Amino acid sequence: MRKKTTFYYRSDNQNWPLLLAEPQTEPQACLLLTTTTGNKTLHQWELLFLLKQPDYYQLPIYVYHDGKQYPIFGFRMVNQQAWLH
């Protein structure tokens, strides 16, 4: 994967660009990504920088979309984009 690979969340047959929200501590500690309608998208190097911090090694990752949190179990590469699922 390239360092500038962009991350998206696939929902309703649409790819939503992802942004990094601050790590959450309440009600449980997790890393929270959020969807956006803007042009800025999370890149692989940004996510790797965050995940290299020891405090975040064990945290689950969620996407906040349409007012709900969805757990992330993996991703697949499509046209040099990472689609989280």
Summary of the structure (lengths in Angstrom):
residues: 85
radius of gyration: 12.3
end to end distance: 17.0
largest distance: 36.1
contacts: 220
relative contact order: 0.29
helix: 13%
strand: 45%
